[in-house]
Amino acid sequence: MLEIYQFAGSTAQGLADQLFYEDWSVRESDPIGNPGVLDTQANATEVAMAQAAIDAVTAMHEIYQAANNVAVVQEDRFAQLRRMS
């Protein structure tokens, strides 16, 4: 997942664009005012889900590092993981 995040430009928007492409690429961005105009990127809800996934994967990676005696910054990683469940 971290490699996909890096491939997508290391941004939540880039990751959301990759993960939700099948959804946003066929979604009308303004069906009332401009029917037929499709979205050009993931929306805010999808970006928020991607950010939560990034936080959870990063937390898991840092827990793995800490278990292998790699120095990591102190933070509440379990709260980040709980948001994904």
C-alpha positions as CSV (number, residue, x, y, z in Angstrom):
1,M,0.0,0.0,0.0
2,L,2.9,2.4,0.8
3,E,4.3,1.7,-2.7
4,I,0.9,2.5,-4.3
5,Y,0.8,5.7,-2.2
6,Q,4.3,6.7,-3.4
7,F,3.4,5.8,-7.0
8,A,0.4,8.1,-6.8
9,G,2.5,11.1,-5.9
10,S,2.5,10.6,-2.1
11,T,-0.8,12.5,-1.8
12,A,-4.2,11.4,-0.5
13,Q,-5.8,12.8,-3.7
14,G,-3.5,10.8,-5.9
15,L,-4.1,7.6,-4.0
16,A,-7.9,8.2,-4.0
17,D,-7.8,8.8,-7.7
18,Q,-6.0,5.5,-8.2
19,L,-8.2,3.5,-5.8
20,F,-11.6,4.9,-6.8
21,Y,-11.0,5.4,-10.5
22,E,-13.8,3.1,-11.6
23,D,-16.2,5.1,-9.5
24,W,-15.3,8.7,-10.2
25,S,-14.5,8.3,-13.9
26,V,-18.1,7.5,-14.8
27,R,-19.8,9.7,-12.2
28,E,-21.5,12.9,-13.4
29,S,-20.1,15.9,-11.6
30,D,-23.1,18.1,-12.0
31,P,-26.1,16.1,-13.3
32,I,-28.5,19.0,-12.9
33,G,-26.6,22.0,-14.4
34,N,-24.3,20.2,-16.8
35,P,-25.6,16.7,-17.6
36,G,-23.1,14.4,-19.1
37,V,-20.0,16.2,-17.6
38,L,-18.0,13.5,-15.8
39,D,-15.8,14.0,-12.7
40,T,-12.1,14.4,-13.2
41,Q,-10.9,13.2,-9.8
42,A,-12.0,11.5,-6.6
43,N,-14.3,13.5,-4.4
44,A,-13.7,14.6,-0.8
45,T,-15.3,11.5,0.8
46,E,-13.0,9.2,-1.3
47,V,-10.0,11.4,-0.4
48,A,-10.8,11.1,3.3
49,M,-11.1,7.3,3.0
50,A,-7.7,7.2,1.2
51,Q,-6.1,9.4,4.0
52,A,-7.5,7.1,6.7
53,A,-6.0,4.1,4.8
54,I,-2.6,5.9,4.5
55,D,-2.6,6.6,8.2
56,A,-3.5,3.0,9.1
57,V,-0.9,1.5,6.8
58,T,1.7,3.9,8.1
59,A,0.8,3.1,11.7
60,M,1.1,-0.7,11.0
61,H,4.5,-0.1,9.3
62,E,5.8,2.0,12.2
63,I,4.6,-0.7,14.7
64,Y,6.5,-3.2,12.7
65,Q,9.6,-1.0,12.8
66,A,9.3,-0.5,16.5
67,A,9.1,-4.2,17.0
68,N,12.3,-4.5,15.1
69,N,14.2,-1.9,17.2
70,V,13.9,0.9,14.7
71,A,13.4,4.3,16.4
72,V,10.0,5.8,15.6
73,V,8.2,9.0,16.7
74,Q,5.7,8.5,19.6
75,E,2.1,8.8,18.6
76,D,-1.3,7.1,19.0
77,R,-1.0,4.5,16.2
78,F,-3.9,2.4,17.6
79,A,-6.3,5.3,17.2
80,Q,-5.2,5.5,13.5
81,L,-5.8,1.8,13.1
82,R,-9.2,2.0,14.9
83,R,-10.5,4.5,12.3
84,M,-10.1,1.9,9.6
85,S,-12.1,-0.8,11.4
